[in-house]
Amino acid sequence: MDMLYAVAIDDEPAALEVLERYIEKVPFIRLAHRFLSATEALPFLYRERVDLLFLDIHMPDLNGLEVAHLVASLQIPIIFTTAHANFAVEGFTLQALDYLIKPIDFSRFLQACNRAYAQLMVQRQGSSSIFVKDGYDWVRVSLEKVLYIQSDTNLLYIYEQDRRITTRMTMSDMVASLPADRFIRIHKSYIVALNAIQKIERHQVTVGNHLIPLAGSYRDALEKRLLNKIG
């Protein structure tokens, strides 16, 4: 399994403990080091391999935004972690991968990690994938193979050509984990892969051998996306 080696920087020990506990639950991330001081972390960032940086913003000496500017040349994906939502706009202008507001919910944390993993896989292999929980196991899902995703109460069913994966996840969490240029929601209970759509009818789309309901409120967005993709 391809691993992401992460560094966490936060001047609050309790916040670092939360991040470490969350990272231990994610099978494709290893915490390479944690720092209470940004100035102490900088030499490590310049010297060692770092695939992902969890970075608090409100810190003494150097704040997280200043650190992001200093390491911009290293092109390390950054996930800001902070209690101060007002920094979000500036954080995203620095091309941050994500922005997590404390107290951080684990499902939201996993979204951000999946986004980082998918980005890294594209860089390394030219393909992308995410991890989902299937019972007690973590399952790697290659996004190129996904046809559509169906919601049923509190479960999601991910359909590929030759298998179905079941995971306990909300539709909004799944949408946030998927690349927006390749997947689109077409119904309150369905997400489809744009490349898998073969036909659009008034109230349904054809994906492989499957007929997927198309809600009227999503139809315009779907047609615009496909026209842009084809054009």
PERAGI-V558688 format. One record per run of one state. SS is the DSSP state (a for helix, b for strand, c for the rest). FROM is the first residue (numbers start at 1). TO is the last residue. Records with the same first field share a line. If there is no record, write none. Layout:
SS: FROM-TO + FROM-TO
This chain:
c: 1-3 + 10-12 + 26-28 + 36-37 + 48-51 + 57-63 + 71-71 + 75-76 + 83-84 + 94-97 + 102-105 + 126-128 + 135-136 + 146-147 + 153-154 + 160-163 + 168-170 + 178-182 + 188-189 + 201-203 + 208-209 + 214-215 + 231-231
b: 4-9 + 29-35 + 52-56 + 77-82 + 98-101 + 129-134 + 137-142 + 148-152 + 155-159 + 164-167 + 183-187 + 190-193 + 197-200 + 204-207 + 210-213
a: 13-25 + 38-47 + 64-70 + 72-74 + 85-93 + 106-125 + 143-145 + 171-177 + 194-196 + 216-230
